[in-house]
Amino acid sequence: MRLPQLRLDELLEELQARLDAARGTRDRVHSLLEAVLAVGRELELEQALRSIVQAAAVLVDAEYAALGVIGPDGRRLSEFLTVGVTEEQIARIGPYPEGHGILGELIRHPEPLRLAKLSQHPASYGVPAHHPPMNTFLGVPIRVRDQVFGNLYLTEKRGGAQFDEEDESVLSTLAVAAGVAIDNARLYEESRLRERWLRASAEITHSLMSGSDRSEVLALIAERAREITGAALAVVAVPMAGTDSLTVELAIGREAEAHRGMVLPTDGSLIGEAFSRAAPVSTPDISCDGRVCAGPPRFTGLGPAVAVPIGSGDGVRGVVLLVREAGRTVFAEQEDGPLQGFAAQAAVAMELAERRRDAERIAVLQDRDRIARDLHDLAIQRLFATGMTLQSAGRFIEHEEASRRVLRAVDDLDETIKIIRSTIFGLRSRDDEAAGPGLRARAVRVVGEAAPVLGFAPSVRMEGLLDTHVPKETADHVVAVLSEALTNVARHARAGRVEVALETDGRDVRLEVSDNGVGIPAGGRRSGLRNMAERARQLGGALETTGPPDGGTTLVWRVPVTER
């Protein structure tokens, strides 16, 4: 009876093992279903991605898990979400991976990959310093509508065990559910985004129809575009009349003050390229983009950017630049459509403002013509008739003194007629059309002419109503001083950078020219500085020169533009 008893024990043990395996499989399937439901409930894309990577770590009992989102170029990772690594560890490890080594292997070959030892794979690059040790590895791709969205990376199965086929099967099943969840989250996000664009468009249309000022509408457009796209900075640049440059008319957000009034060339700058091509131009990191013009640092801590033209074809009226913080997602192609539609509203705002300004100018000119016509047809004719009458009456006056007085009155009437005719001519002349270029255009031209001599293009920033508040005589002095200052820098400073700032507040006009050269020599000739100082004294202003602690020279020329 002993043998049958042993056989029965073995059968019972085998049965128990199968029951345990079945129970384990049941529990794992139950956990997988719970994970699928949990992931499917998320409608926010960021939260859905985090739920996916957390569920993956629990399902295969991995100590570390990550989800890498493949960027638009299809070769690099644009986002990297982790589980199991603390914030302190992340800070010590350094920047997130971009998709080299084993991580890049799944990008190049989107198929499940299971390894017993990471370091033994040919594509392994090793791990950075301060990185936790990782040996076992399991990775699977996540597909969204037959396109690879990203990859799940699992390492270090708990208990020192290896990832097996069942782990791979479970993770692959989760990846399918994750693809559906991501697609749903994207559709939800797109619908919400579309709703926000429509709401903003309605707000701007109402502002346009209510007759709001051009600057107010542009500010509203820039602010709404910045909010909806999650940008930290919004800049609006418009072309400067009489030049091949654009000037920043409006800046909202981070470090906005550093951008207002900047003058940018159409050739060689990011904004200028969008203006010339009449098409959106983007960059993954504007802080190190070669198309950013010289000048003080303006994009510290910022990264992805897109420049969108205002208008289309030959009717481009400016450019909107949107910049996100460093580390944020780059601007995708699907964002270009709403942005271009939004920028088109900015073009409408500009055109309406121009039409309104033209209508006001026409009304003023028509009123001038009416006044001139009335003066000519009524006042001059009556004065002329009165003069003729007095001149005729003078012949009948016998008293000599009275006769002289009448003739003098006739002469005064003739002079009055000449004055009125001169006034009529002034009313009918088009001074604004005959006038030369304004101070802004003249200053840009001087800077452009100095660039070949300097060997580089100076950065320029202008603020205030320079063409309106600065009289022509003062503007001539400003242009002369700017030319002299840049010539001195080119001859003596040996500088590698020059910054020009020209601004007015309606009371003073201020010109500042700074360079990083060798400074003003102690015993050198100072005739140029004396000339500039004399110009300032003639206009009731002053010239100051300083040597900043970091080297170079700063010249400040300031004169009043109104009587005090």
For each residue, the residues with C-beta under 8 A, 3 or more apart:
1: 4 5
2: 5 6
3: 6 7
4: 1 7 8
5: 1 2 8 9
6: 2 3 9 10
7: 3 4 10 11
8: 4 5 11 12
9: 5 6 12 13
10: 6 7 13 14
11: 7 8 14 15
12: 8 9 15 16
13: 9 10 16 17
14: 10 11 17 18
15: 11 12 18 19
16: 12 13 19 20
17: 13 14 20 21
18: 14 15 21 22
19: 15 16 22 23
20: 16 17 23 24
21: 17 18 24 25
22: 18 19 25 26
23: 19 20 26 27
24: 20 21 27 28
25: 21 22 28 29
26: 22 23 29 30
27: 23 24 30 31
28: 24 25 31 32 59 166 170
29: 25 26 32 33
30: 26 27 33 34
31: 27 28 34 35 58 59
32: 28 29 35 36 59 170 173 174
33: 29 30 36 37
34: 30 31 37 38
35: 31 32 38 39 55 58 59 174 177
36: 32 33 39 40 173 174 177
37: 33 34 40 41
38: 34 35 41 42 51 55
39: 35 36 42 48 51 52 55 174 177 178 181
40: 36 37 177 180 181 184
41: 37 38
42: 38 39 47 48 51 181 185
43: 48 184 185 188
44: 47 48 185 188 189
45: 48 49 182 185 186 189
46: 49 50
47: 42 44 50 51
48: 39 42 43 44 45 51 52 178 181 182 185
49: 45 46 52 53 67 69 79 81 182
50: 46 47 53 54 81
51: 38 39 42 47 48 54 55 181
52: 39 48 49 55 56 67 142 152 174 178 181 182
53: 49 50 56 57 65 66 67 81 82 83 152
54: 50 51 57 58 65 83
55: 35 38 39 51 52 58 59 174
56: 52 53 59 60 62 65 67 152 154 171 174
57: 53 54 60 61 62 63 64 65 83 84 154
58: 31 35 54 55 61
59: 28 31 32 35 55 56 167 170 171 174
60: 56 57 138 154 157 163 167 170 171
61: 57 58 157 158 159
62: 56 57 65 84 138 154 155 156 157 158 163
63: 57 84 155 156 157 158
64: 57 82 83 84 85 132 134 154 155 156
65: 53 54 56 57 62 82 83 84 152 153 154 155
66: 53 80 81 82 83 152 153
67: 49 52 53 56 79 80 81 142 150 151 152 153
68: 77 79 80 97 99 103 150 151 153
69: 49 77 78 79 80 149 150
70: 74 75 76 77 78 99 107 148 149 150 151
71: 74 75 76 77 78 330
72: 78 330 332 333
73: 76
74: 70 71 107
75: 70 71 99 104 107
76: 70 71 73 98 99 107
77: 68 69 70 71 80 96 97 98 99 103 107 150
78: 69 70 71 72 329 330
79: 49 67 68 69 150 329
80: 66 67 68 69 77 96 97
81: 49 50 53 66 67
82: 53 64 65 66 85 90
83: 53 54 57 64 65 66
84: 57 62 63 64 65
85: 64 82 89 90 93 132
86: 89 90
87: 90 91
88: 91 92
89: 85 86 92 93 130 132
90: 82 85 86 87 93
91: 87 88
92: 88 89 129 130
93: 85 89 90 128 129 130 131
94: 128
95:
96: 77 80
97: 68 77 80 100 101 103
98: 76 77
99: 68 70 75 76 77 103 104 107
100: 97 103 104 125
101: 97 104 105 123 124 125 126
102: 105 106 113 115 118 121 123 124 125 137 139 153
103: 68 77 97 99 100 106 107 151 153
104: 75 99 100 101 107 108 123
105: 101 102 108 109 113 121 123
106: 102 103 109 110 111 113 139 141 151 153
107: 70 74 75 76 77 99 103 104 110 148 151
108: 104 105
109: 105 106 113
110: 106 107 141 143 148 151
111: 106 141
112: 138 139 140 141 168 171 172
113: 102 105 106 109 137 138 139 140
114: 137 138 139 163 167 168
115: 102 118 120 121 136 137 138
116: 120 135 136 162
117: 120 121 135 136
118: 102 115 121 124 134 135 136 137 155
119: 124 126 135
120: 115 116 117 124
121: 102 105 115 117 118 124
122:
123: 101 102 104 105
124: 101 102 118 119 120 121
125: 100 101 102
126: 101 119
127: 131 133 134
128: 93 94 131
129: 92 93
130: 89 92 93
131: 93 127 128 134
132: 64 85 89 156
133: 127 156
134: 64 118 127 131 137 155 156
135: 116 117 118 119 155 156
136: 115 116 117 118 155 156 157 161 162 163
137: 102 113 114 115 118 134 153 154 155 163
138: 60 62 112 113 114 115 153 154 155 157 163 167 168 171
139: 102 106 112 113 114 151 152 153 154
140: 112 113 151 152 168 171 172 175
141: 106 110 111 112 148 150 151 152 175
142: 52 67 148 149 150 151 152 175 178 179 182
143: 110 146 147 148 149 175 176 179
144: 147 149 179 182 183 186
145: 179 183
146: 143
147: 143 144
148: 70 107 110 141 142 143 151
149: 69 70 142 143 144 179 182
150: 67 68 69 70 77 79 141 142
151: 67 68 70 103 106 107 110 139 140 141 142 148
152: 52 53 56 65 66 67 139 140 141 142 171 174 175 178
153: 65 66 67 68 102 103 106 137 138 139
154: 56 57 60 62 64 65 137 138 139 157 163 167 171
155: 62 63 64 65 118 134 135 136 137 138
156: 62 63 64 132 133 134 135 136
157: 60 61 62 63 136 138 154 160 161 162 163 167
158: 61 62 63 161
159: 61
160: 157
161: 136 157 158
162: 116 136 157
163: 60 62 114 136 137 138 154 157 167 168
164: 167 168
165: 168 169
166: 28 169 170
167: 59 60 114 138 154 157 163 164 170 171
168: 112 114 138 140 163 164 165 171 172
169: 165 166 172 173
170: 28 32 59 60 166 167 173 174
171: 56 59 60 112 138 140 152 154 167 168 174 175
172: 112 140 168 169 175 176
173: 32 36 169 170 176 177
174: 32 35 36 39 52 55 56 59 152 170 171 177 178
175: 140 141 142 143 152 171 172 178 179
176: 143 172 173 179 180
177: 35 36 39 40 173 174 180 181
178: 39 48 52 142 152 174 175 181 182
179: 142 143 144 145 149 175 176 182 183
180: 40 176 177 183 184
181: 39 40 42 48 51 52 177 178 184 185
182: 45 48 49 52 142 144 149 178 179 185 186
183: 144 145 179 180 186 187
184: 40 43 180 181 187 188
185: 42 43 44 45 48 181 182 188 189
186: 45 144 182 183 189 190
187: 183 184 190 191
188: 43 44 184 185 191 192
189: 44 45 185 186 192 193
190: 186 187 193 194
191: 187 188 194 195
192: 188 189 195 196
193: 189 190 196 197 228 338
194: 190 191 197 198 338
195: 191 192 198 199
196: 192 193 199 200 228
197: 193 194 200 201 228 338 341 342
198: 194 195 201 202
199: 195 196 202 203
200: 196 197 203 204 224 225 228 342
201: 197 198 204 205 341 342 345
202: 198 199 205 206
203: 199 200 206 207 220 224
204: 200 201 207 208 217 220 221 224 345 349
205: 201 202 208 209 345
206: 202 203 209 210
207: 203 204 210 212 216 217 220
208: 204 205 212 217 345 348 349 352
209: 205 206
210: 206 207
211: 356
212: 207 208 216 217 220
213: 216 217 353
214: 217 218 349 350 352 353
215: 218 219 249 250
216: 207 212 213 219 220
217: 204 207 208 212 213 214 220 221 346 349 353
218: 214 215 221 222 236 249 250 346 349 350
219: 215 216 222 223 250 252
220: 203 204 207 212 216 217 223 224
221: 204 217 218 224 225 236 320 342 343 345 346 349
222: 218 219 225 226 234 235 236 250 252 320
223: 219 220 226 227 234 252
224: 200 203 204 220 221 227 228 342
225: 200 221 222 228 229 231 234 320 322 339 342
226: 222 223 229 231 232 233 234 252 253 322
227: 223 224 230
228: 193 196 197 200 224 225 338
229: 225 226 322 324 331 335 339
230: 227 324 328
231: 225 226 234 253 322 323 324
232: 226 253 254 302 323 324 325
233: 226 251 252 253 254 255 256 259 299 302 321 322 323
234: 222 223 225 226 231 250 251 252 253 320 321 322 323
235: 222 248 250 251 252 259 271 320 321 323
236: 218 221 222 248 249 250 251 310 318 319 320 321 346
237: 246 247 248 249 262 264 271 275 318 319 321
238: 246 247 249 317 318 350
239: 243 245 246 247 266 275 317 318
240: 243 245 246 247 263 440 441 444
241: 437 438 441
242: 437 438 441 445
243: 239 240 440 441 444 445 448
244: 265 266 267
245: 239 240 263 264 265 266 444
246: 237 238 239 240 263 264 265 266 271 272 275 318 319
247: 237 238 239 240 261 262 263 264 440 462
248: 235 236 237 251 259 260 261 262 263 264
249: 215 218 236 237 238 318
250: 215 218 219 222 234 235 236 260
251: 233 234 235 236 248 256 257 259 260
252: 219 222 223 226 233 234 235 256
253: 226 231 232 233 234 256
254: 232 233 301 302 323 325
255: 233 258 259 298 299 300
256: 233 251 252 253 259 260
257: 251 260
258: 255 296 297 298
259: 233 235 248 251 255 256 262 298
260: 248 250 251 256 257 461 463
261: 247 248 461 462 463 501 503
262: 237 247 248 259 293 295 298 459 460 461
263: 240 245 246 247 248 444 447 459 460 461 462
264: 237 245 246 247 248 269 271 272 293
265: 244 245 246 268 269 272 293 457
266: 239 244 245 246 269 272 275 276
267: 244 272 276
268: 265 272 291 293
269: 264 265 266 272 273 291 292 293
270: 273 274 281 283 286 289 291 292 305 307 321
271: 235 237 246 264 274 275 307 319 321
272: 246 264 265 266 267 268 269 275 276
273: 269 270 276 277 281 291 307
274: 270 271 277 278 279 280 281 307 308 309 319
275: 237 239 246 266 271 272 278 309 316 318 319
276: 266 267 272 273
277: 273 274 281 309
278: 274 275 309 311 312 313 316
279: 274 309
280: 274 306 307 308 309 336 339 340
281: 270 273 274 277 306 307
282: 304 305 306 307 330 331
283: 270 286 289 291 304 305 306
284: 303 304 330
285: 288 289 303 304 326
286: 270 283 289 292 299 302 303 304 305 323
287: 292 299 300 301 302 303 326
288: 285
289: 270 283 285 286 292 305
290:
291: 268 269 270 273 283
292: 269 270 286 287 289 298 299
293: 262 264 265 268 269 457 459
294: 456 457 458 459 497
295: 262 298 459 461 499
296: 258 459 499
297: 258 300
298: 255 258 259 262 292 295
299: 233 255 286 287 292 302 305 323
300: 255 287 297
301: 254 287 325 326
302: 232 233 254 286 287 299 305 323 324 325 326
303: 284 285 286 287 323 324 325 326 327 328
304: 282 283 284 285 286 323 324 328 329 330 331
305: 270 282 283 286 289 299 302 321 322 323 324 331
306: 280 281 282 283 321 322 331 335 336 339
307: 270 271 273 274 280 281 282 319 320 321
308: 274 280 319 320 321 322 336 339 340 342 343
309: 274 275 277 278 279 280 312 316 318 319 340 343
310: 236 316 317 318 319 320 343 344 346 347 350
311: 278 315 316 317 318 343 344 347 350
312: 278 309 315 316 340 344 347
313: 278 316
314:
315: 311 312 347
316: 275 278 309 310 311 312 313 319
317: 238 239 310 311 346 347 350 351
318: 236 237 238 239 246 249 275 309 310 311 346 350
319: 236 237 246 271 274 275 307 308 309 310 316
320: 221 222 225 234 235 236 307 308 310 339 342 343 346
321: 233 234 235 236 237 270 271 305 306 307 308
322: 225 226 229 231 233 234 305 306 308 331 339
323: 231 232 233 234 235 254 286 299 302 303 304 305
324: 229 230 231 232 302 303 304 305 328 329 331
325: 232 254 301 302 303 328
326: 285 287 301 302 303
327: 303
328: 230 303 304 324 325
329: 78 79 304 324 332
330: 71 72 78 282 284 304
331: 229 282 304 305 306 322 324 335 336
332: 72 329 335
333: 72 336
334: 337
335: 229 306 331 332 338 339
336: 280 306 308 331 333 339 340
337: 334 340 341
338: 193 194 197 228 335 341 342
339: 225 229 280 306 308 320 322 335 336 342 343
340: 280 308 309 312 336 337 343 344
341: 197 201 337 338 344 345
342: 197 200 201 221 224 225 308 320 338 339 345 346
343: 221 308 309 310 311 320 339 340 346 347
344: 310 311 312 340 341 347 348
345: 201 204 205 208 221 341 342 348 349
346: 217 218 221 236 310 317 318 320 342 343 349 350
347: 310 311 312 315 317 343 344 350 351
348: 208 344 345 351 352
349: 204 208 214 217 218 221 345 346 352 353
350: 214 218 238 310 311 317 318 346 347 353 354
351: 317 347 348 354 355
352: 208 214 348 349 355 356
353: 213 214 217 349 350 356 357
354: 350 351 357 358
355: 351 352 358 359
356: 211 352 353 359 360
357: 353 354 360 361
358: 354 355 361 362
359: 355 356 362 363
360: 356 357 363 364
361: 357 358 364 365
362: 358 359 365 366
363: 359 360 366 367
364: 360 361 367 368
365: 361 362 368 369
366: 362 363 369 370
367: 363 364 370 371
368: 364 365 371 372 427 428
369: 365 366 372 373 427 428
370: 366 367 373 374
371: 367 368 374 375 427
372: 368 369 375 376 423 424 427 428
373: 369 370 376 377
374: 370 371 377 378 379
375: 371 372 378 379 380 420 423 424
376: 372 373 379 380 381 421 424
377: 373 374 380 381
378: 374 375 381 382
379: 374 375 376 382 383 420
380: 375 376 377 383 384 417 420 421
381: 376 377 378 384 385
382: 378 379 385 386
383: 379 380 386 387 413 416 417 420
384: 380 381 387 388 413 417
385: 381 382 388 389
386: 382 383 389 390 413
387: 383 384 390 391 410 413 414 417
388: 384 385 391 392
389: 385 386 392 393
390: 386 387 393 394 406 409 410 413
391: 387 388 394 406 407 410
392: 388 389 395
393: 389 390 396 397 406
394: 390 391 397 403 406 407 410
395: 392
396: 393
397: 393 394 402 403 406
398: 403
399: 402 403
400: 403 404
401: 404 405
402: 397 399 405 406
403: 394 397 398 399 400 406 407
404: 400 401 407 408
405: 401 402 408 409
406: 390 391 393 394 397 402 403 409 410
407: 391 394 403 404 410 411
408: 404 405 411 412
409: 390 405 406 412 413
410: 387 390 391 394 406 407 413 414
411: 407 408 414 415
412: 408 409 415 416
413: 383 384 386 387 390 409 410 416 417
414: 387 410 411 417 418
415: 411 412 418 419
416: 383 412 413 419 420
417: 380 383 384 387 413 414 420 421
418: 414 415 421 422
419: 415 416 422 423
420: 375 379 380 383 416 417 423 424
421: 376 380 417 418 424 425
422: 418 419 425 426
423: 372 375 419 420 426 427
424: 372 375 376 420 421 427 428
425: 421 422 428 429
426: 422 423 429
427: 368 369 371 372 423 424
428: 368 369 372 424 425
429: 425 426 434
430: 433 434
431: 434 435
432: 435
433: 430
434: 429 430 431
435: 431 432
436: 442
437: 241 242 441 442 445
438: 241 242 441 442 466 467 475
439: 442 443 466 467 470 475 478 479 502
440: 240 243 247 443 444 462 466 467 502
441: 240 241 242 243 437 438 444 445
442: 436 437 438 439 445 446 475 479
443: 439 440 446 447 460 462 466 478 479 482 500 502
444: 240 243 245 263 440 441 447 448 460
445: 242 243 437 441 442 448 449
446: 442 443 449 450 479 482 483 486
447: 263 443 444 450 451 457 458 460 482 486 500
448: 243 444 445 451 457
449: 445 446 452 453 483
450: 446 447 453 454 458 483 486 487 490
451: 447 448 454 456 457 458
452: 449 455
453: 449 450 486 487 490
454: 450 451 457 458 486 489 490 495 498
455: 452
456: 294 451 496 497 498
457: 265 293 294 447 448 451 454
458: 294 447 450 451 454 486 497 498 499 500
459: 262 263 293 294 295 296 497 498 499 500
460: 262 263 443 444 447 500 501 502
461: 260 261 262 263 295 499 500 501 502 503
462: 247 261 263 440 443 466 501 502 503
463: 260 261 502 503 504
464: 469 503 504 505 506
465: 468 469 504 506
466: 438 439 440 443 462 469 470 475 502 503 504 509
467: 438 439 440 470
468: 465
469: 464 465 466 504 506 509 561 562
470: 439 466 467 474 475 478 504 509 561
471: 474 475 561
472: 475 476
473: 476 477
474: 470 471 477 478 509 539 559 561
475: 438 439 442 466 470 471 472 478 479
476: 472 473 479 480
477: 473 474 480 481 535 538 539 559
478: 439 443 470 474 475 481 482 502 509 511 557
479: 439 442 443 446 475 476 482 483
480: 476 477 483 484 535
481: 477 478 484 485 511 532 535 536 557
482: 443 446 447 478 479 485 486 500 502 511 513
483: 446 449 450 479 480 486 487
484: 480 481 487 488 528 531 532
485: 481 482 488 489 511 513 528 532 555 557
486: 446 447 450 453 454 458 482 483 489 490 498 500 513
487: 450 453 483 484 490 491 528
488: 484 485 491 492 493 528 529
489: 454 485 486 492 493 495 498 513 515 517 553
490: 450 453 454 486 487 493
491: 487 488
492: 488 489 517 518 520 521 524
493: 488 489 490 515 517 518 519 552 553
494: 517 518
495: 454 489 498 515 516 517 518 552
496: 456 516 517
497: 294 456 458 459 515 516
498: 454 456 458 459 486 489 495 513 514 515
499: 295 296 458 459 461 512 513 514 515
500: 443 447 458 459 460 461 482 486 511 512 513
501: 261 460 461 462 510 511 512 513 514
502: 439 440 443 460 461 462 463 466 478 482 509 510 511 512
503: 261 461 462 463 464 466 509 510
504: 463 464 465 466 469 470 507 508 509 510 561
505: 464 508
506: 464 465 469 561 562
507: 504 560 561 562 564
508: 504 505 541 558 559 560 561
509: 466 469 470 474 478 502 503 504 558 559 560 561
510: 501 502 503 504 556 557 558
511: 478 481 482 485 500 501 502 555 556 557 558
512: 499 500 501 502 554 555 556 557
513: 482 485 486 489 498 499 500 501 554 555
514: 498 499 501 548 552 553 554 555
515: 489 493 495 497 498 499 552 553
516: 495 496 497 550 551 552
517: 489 492 493 494 495 496 551 552 553
518: 492 493 494 495 521 551
519: 493 547 551 552 553
520: 492 524 526 529 545 547 553
521: 492 518 524
522:
523:
524: 492 520 521
525: 528
526: 520 529 530
527: 530 531
528: 484 485 487 488 525 531 532
529: 488 520 526 532 533 543 545
530: 526 527 533 534
531: 484 527 528 534 535
532: 481 484 485 528 529 535 536 543 555 557
533: 529 530 536 537 542 543
534: 530 531 537 538
535: 477 480 481 531 532 538 539 557
536: 481 532 533 539 541 542 543 557 558 559
537: 533 534 540 541 542
538: 477 534 535
539: 474 477 535 536 559 560
540: 537 559 560
541: 508 536 537 557 558 559 560
542: 533 536 537 558 559
543: 529 532 533 536 555 556 557 558
544: 555 556 558
545: 520 529 553 554 555 556
546: 553 554 556
547: 519 520 551 552 553 554
548: 514 551 552 554
549:
550: 516
551: 516 517 518 519 547 548
552: 493 495 514 515 516 517 519 547 548
553: 489 493 514 515 517 519 520 545 546 547
554: 512 513 514 545 546 547 548
555: 485 511 512 513 514 532 543 544 545
556: 510 511 512 543 544 545 546
557: 478 481 485 510 511 512 532 535 536 541 543
558: 508 509 510 511 536 541 542 543 544
559: 474 477 508 509 536 539 540 541 542
560: 507 508 509 539 540 541 563 564
561: 469 470 471 474 504 506 507 508 509
562: 469 506 507
563: 560
564: 507 560
